[in-house]
Amino acid sequence: MKYFLAACTALLVAGCVTVTDPVRIGKNRYIVTLNARGGFESDGELLTQSIQRANEFCNSQGLLAEVASTQTKGVQMWTPQNNQVVFSCVPQTH
């Protein structure tokens, strides 16, 4: 029984986070959406995950993600948290 309670507690702490693949919303403009439920991660931590996904997408093309806007909703540990990142892929300059 105590193993069951420990497993349930671990699931509650970990929560469930889903980050979408980038979706084209215009000429060289994309959006990534993240949904999180039941976790202890802050808006900043979740937003970082979305921006990392944008960077992975652009880096796979030899480009750099340039964030145009972000939006967050929800309250940590109380309601589902959601964020959106709108970005473009631009050439890397050194």
Stockholm file with secondary structure:
# STOCKHOLM 1.0

chainA/1-94         MKYFLAACTALLVAGCVTVTDPVRIGKNRYIVTLNARGGFESDGELLTQSIQRANEFCNSQGLLAEVASTQTKGVQMWTPQNNQVVFSCVPQTH
#=GR chainA/1-94 SS CHHHHHHHHHHHHHCEEEECCCEEEETTEEEEEEEEESCCCCHHHHHHHHHHHHHHHHHTTTEEEEEEEEEEESCTTTSCEEEEEEEEEEECCC
#=GC SS_cons        CHHHHHHHHHHHHHCEEEECCCEEEETTEEEEEEEEESCCCCHHHHHHHHHHHHHHHHHTTTEEEEEEEEEEESCTTTSCEEEEEEEEEEECCC
//
